[in-house]
Amino acid sequence: MNEPVQVVTIGAATTAFTAVCETCLGIDRAVGLSASKFAGRLDIDLAEGVFLCRRGHHVSVLRAAAATAASESAAA
């Protein structure tokens, strides 16, 4: 079963973040829970990373500068 790609963009100087797993959010709404938030850390020298939420869903995290560069190269 393929799950949708989730992408979170963080600031250029951000290292720690809290995000919401959209897949978990749908599950939580259906059963009345609220465990869809997770926290992570992306070292400043990394432009992107893949994290797992508490339930194991993949969430891609992009640093803002990397996201801008990726969209510029795609437009060229």
Number of C-alpha atoms within 10 A of each C-alpha: 3 4 8 11 11 15 14 18 16 22 14 14 12 13 15 13 15 12 16 16 23 18 18 20 16 12 14 14 11 9 8 9 12 11 15 19 14 15 13 13 13 19 12 13 9 11 16 19 13 14 17 14 20 14 12 10 17 18 21 14 22 22 22 18 14 17 18 11 11 12 10 10 8 7 7 5
